[in-house]
Amino acid sequence: MATILDGRKLKTKILANLKSKIAQMEEKPSLTVILVGNNPASLIYVNNKKRTAEEIGINSNIITYPSSVTEDELLAKIHQLNKDDSVNAILVQLPLPGHISKEKVINMIDPKKDVDGFTPYNFGKLFSGEIPFVYPCTPKGILLLLDEYGIELDGKHAVIVGRSNIVGKPLLQMMLNRNATVSICHSHTKNLADITKTADILVSAVGENIIEEKMLKPGCVVVDVGIFKDAAGRTRGDVDFENVSKIASYISPVPGGVGPMTITSLMLNTVELFEKSKKRL
C-alpha cells in the first residue's frame, strides 16, 4: 500500500510555525479577499481562508459585492487597495460573473500584492526562470508536500494532467526548475495512458475521475489535485484511490491532500509579501 501524502498533517505543522513567527512581529500581515456574488463554494472557500488567517494572526478582510457589480467598480476598488499600504496581499475569489473580465481584474492587481501569483508579471517572472514575488498557491503546496516526504524531482519524469493557469502551467515550470523532465497532458492528448505509464510522478488536476490503476507504473508517486462531487454527493478526486493506492509508492487523498496545502501556501504567501514590503521601506 502507498504511503499517504498527508496535507492536513503538514498544514498543521507549517501553520503552527507561521503562527509563532507572526506572534513575534510588531506589525501583522494583512490579507484582503474580494468576493463577488454568492456562489456557495466560493463562500466556503473565502470563509475558510479568513478563519485560517485569523487563527495564525494575519489580519483578514473580506470585501463583498453583489453579482451585479460593474467591472469598472471592481477595478476601481482593486486600484484603491493597491495604493493602501496597510494591505499586503490581495485575492479576488474566482469565478467572476460573466460580465466581468477575469483577465482585466487579475491584471489590475499590483504584482507586489498578488498573493495568488497569477498576474502576468509574476507569471512572466516564473516562466523566464526568475523569482516571482510569490509562487501560485496550489503548485507551491504540491512541492511542499513532496518535499516533506523526501520525494526528489531531479532527473525524474513528471507527468501533469491538466493545463490550467492555476495548476498545470505554473507547476510545469516549477518542476522544470527542480530539474525534472516534465510532460503535460490535456483534453486533446492522444493515448493518455501511454504517457501516464511513463511517469515517476503523476499530478492530475482535471476535476474528473479519470486516473485508473492500469494507467500507471508500479511505484509511481500520485498527486491528486482534482476535487468534485460524484452523483451520490461524495467528494472525489481524479484518481481511483482504492486501486491506485495498491501500486503507487505515495498518493495524496481527496480530501486531505493538496487542498490543505493550497490554503497553507496562501498564508505563507501573505507573510512573504508582507516581509518583502517591509524590506522596500
Secondary structure, 3 states (H helix, E strand, C coil): CCEECCHHHHHHHHHHHHHHHHHCCCCCCEEEEEEECCCHHHHHHHHHHHHHHHHHCCEEEEEEECCCCCHHHHHHHHHHHHHCCCCCEEEECCCCCCCCCHHHHHHHCCHHHECCCCCHHHHHHHHCCCCCCCCCHHHHHHHHHHHHCCCCCCCCEEEEECCCCCCHHHHHHHHHCCCCEEEEECCCCCCHHHHHCCCCEEEECCCCCCECHHHCCCCCEEEECCCEECCCCCEECCECHHHHCCCCCEECCCCCCHHHHHHHHHHHHHHHHHHHHHHHC
